[in-house]
């Protein structure tokens, strides 16, 4: 089972606006790690979510969603702290902008003493988004990554400036986690935030030099690039689709990358070691197709394996 570590929340999307006192919102379960865990399960990779799950109304709904999606909550941390909410607006291209409300909330409030002992069924760990930078959960997950280094580790910064606006904090947190990671996926948007002026290839070379085996950089509707420690490079262009919005596209790409590596009989580390030019290209194309499907639907409605596999 691949254990995804990070936030679970409710996104409130502005649907109607009849004036300041009559705005209508549609609520959807979300959070980048939450989406990745569901994406893995839908693609046939057993997954679990390590997060704080509240006993409030929204927390109970999150638990129900995870159960319905066959995502394990065996490693979730029960709490009475409230569920994080975010307000989401979409620009004319369908790109989301988030405003989070989570001070003292269930997911951010996870501390090191809350961390469960990982069982032998856990083959890998994924970390990403604001749980990397917001204490105390950021400290707890850094400790978990350090002790879980014998397992495959995946990382997606997924920068959230409205949670932590200081990019120096993000860089310091990532400096600790990057040397522990086997796979790092980021976007050109995030790269511009944390390393302004650094090109994708130079970024990948730096990370490979620090021990990362696979680095992937996406660029919205543009080409996605992957580099490996073995010197391989692949490029994938996303299929043309009618974009409804891009909510969950990056999470879909991440889940698809992990799922393809986990499909190897020896597990994700073996899948990574077995990558050659053909399988790297196939993995990147698969992730790009998966993300395109999500962009063609409203919200983070991630694809299932049957929609991608012939």
N, C-alpha and C positions, 0 to 999 in steps of 0.2 A: 504494500500500500504506500502511495506517495502522500506525504503529509504536507499540506499547505499551511503556512503560518502567517497570520495577519488579520486584517480587519473584516468584520461583517457588519453591515449597516443597512439603512433604508435610504434610497435616493428618492427625493421628491422633485418630479419634473413639472415645470410650469406648463400647463396645458391650455388654460384660458386666462385672459386678462381683461376684465371688464372695469378696471380701475383699481386704485390702491387698496380698496377694501373688499374687492371681489375677485381676487386671483384664485384660480383653481389649479390644484396640483394632483398628479397621479403618482402614487408611491410604488416603488419596485425594490425588492431585495437586491442588494449589491455589495459593492466593495471589491477592489481588484483581486485580493486573494480568494474571497468568496467565489468570485466568477471563475477563477482558475481551477479551484477544486471541483466545481460543477462541470467545467469544460473537460477536465480529465475524466470524470465519471462518464460523461456522455460519449467520450471517445474510447471507452472500454478500458481505461486505466483506473483500477481501484484507488480511491482517494479518501482523505480525511481532512478535516479543518481544525487547526489549533488556534482558537480565538477565545475571547471572553464572550459568553452568551448570557444575556440578561434574562431574568424571569419576568421582565415587563412584557407588555402586549406585543411590541415589535420583536423582542427577543424570542418569544414563543413562536412567532410566525417564521422567523429565520430558521429556527430548529425544525419546524415542519417542512420548510422548503428543502433543507438539506436532507431530511429523511426521504422525501419524495424523489430526490435526485440520486439517492443511494450514496450520498457522501457521509462517511462516518463522523460522528461527533464524540467518539470514545475519548479523544484527547482534548476536547473543548473544556473550558474552565467556566463552570457555572458561577453566576454572580448576581447580586442585586443592583449593581450599577446600571444606569440607563443605557439603552442602545444609541449608538451614534446615528445622527441623521445628516444628510447633506441636501442642499438645494442645488438643482441642476438646471442650467439654461443652455440652450443650443444656439450656435450662430447659424447664419444662412446656409453654411455647408454641412451642418449637422454635427459640428465639433462641439463637445460639451465643455462647459465651464462649471467648476464645483465650488461650493462654499460649505465647509464642514462645521458641524456643531457637535463636539464630542469631548469637551473638557470633563475629565473624571468619568468617562464612559466605560462601558463594558470591555471594549476591545483595547483601548489605550491603557486601561488600568491593570493589565496583566503584569505581574511581577515575577521575579526569578523563582520565588518559593512556590508559585502556582504551577511551574512547569512540571509536566508528568514525566515519568521515566519511559523512554521509548522502547517499545517491544521489538523483537526481531523481525516482525512483519513489515516494519517501516524501511523501505528501500531508498527513500530519498526525501529531501526537505526543500521546500520552496519558500523564499522570503521576498517581499516586495511592498512598495507603496508606503504610506505614511507610518506604518508600524515600524519601519526602519529608522525613523528619525524622531518620533514622539515618545519621550519617556513617560512612564517607566517601561512600557512594553518593548521599546527599542533596546534597552539594556538586557531585558530578559531574552529576547531573540538573539542578540549577539552572543550571549552565554550559551544558548542552545546550539547555535551554529558552531561554536568552538568545540563543544563536547560531541557534536554529531558529525565530525569531519570524516569518520569512517564510512559515512553514507554519502550518496550523490547529493550535491547541493546546487540548487538553481537560484538565480537572483535577477530581479527586475526592479531597478530603482523606482520607476513610475512616480516621479517627483510630484509632490503636492505642496506648492508654495503657500497655499492658504492655511495649511497646517503648520508648516515650518518654513518661513520666508528666507531664512539665512542659509544660503547655499554652502557656506563654510561648514555648517552643521551636517548637511547631507554628505559633503565630501569626506568629512572626518568619519562618519558612520560607515560609508562605503569603503574607505581605506582599511577598515577592520574586516569587513565581510568579503571583499573581492578576493584576497588570497585564499579564502576557504572555499571558493566557488568553483564548480566544474563548468557550469554554463552561466553566462551573463547575457541577457537580452535587454537592449534599451532602444530608445527612439532618438532620432536626430533632434527632436524638440527637447527631450531631457538632456541630451548631450550638450546642447547649446546653453542650457541652464547651469549645469554643473562644471562644464569645461568649455567656456566660450572660445570659439576660434579653433578648437581641436577637431580635426577631420575624423571621420569614422574609421578609416584604415589605421591612422596613427593611434586612435583610441584602442582599437583591437590589438595592435602590436604591443601597446603598453600592458594591456591586461594579460595577453599571452605570456609576456615576460614575467608577469607576477604569478603565473601558475594556472591561469584559466585555460581550459581545454577547448571551449567553443564560445565564440563571441558573435552575437547577432545584433545588427543595427537595422531597424526599420525606419521607413520614411513616409508614414501616412499612406497615400495612394501611389507613392513612388516605389522605386526598387528597394528590396530588402537584401542585405549583404550578410554573409556568414564567413568567418575565418576560423580555422582550427590551429591548434598547436603543432599539428603535423604539416602545416604549410598549405592546406587546402583553402580555396576561396570559391564561393558560389554566389550567384545573384538570382533573385526571383522577382518577377514583376507581378503584382496582384492582378487577378482577372478583372475585366471591366464589369462592373455591376452598377445598378441604380442605387446610389447611396441614400438610405433613409436617415441614418445617423451613424456615428463612429463609436458609440458607447460600447465598451467591451471588446473592441477590435484587438487592442494590444493584449488583453487577457486571453483572448482566443488564440492568438499567435503563440503566446507562451505555453498555453495548455497543449497545443498541437505539437510543439517542439518536444515537450516532455513526454507526451504520449507516444510519439514515434520512437524515442530512445527507450522508453519502458517496454515497448513491444519486443525488444530483443530477448531471447530466451534467458540470457544471463543477467538481465536487468539493465538499468540505465547506464551504469558505468561501462558495461560490456558493449552496449549500444553505441556509446560515445567512442570507445576504442575501435569499434568495427567500421566507423565511418570512412568511406572512400569517396572519390569524386562523385560517383553516381548516387550513392545513398545520401550524401550531404545535399546534393541538388534535390533529390526526391523529398527529403525532410523539409527543406526550405519551401519548396513548391506546395507541399501539403499544408504547411502553416499559413502560407499566403492565401490559399484557396479557402481555408477555414475562416480566416479573418474577413475575407470578402463576403462570405455568407452572412456573417454577423452584421456587417455594414448594410446588407440589403434588407435587414429587419429592424423593427423598432426595439430599441434598448439592447441590453446584454442578453440576447437570445442566442446562445452559443450552439453550434451545430453538433449533430450526433454522427457517429461513425458511418452509419448507412448513407449519409448525405455526401460523404467524401470518398468512401471506398467503392471501387467498381463492383 
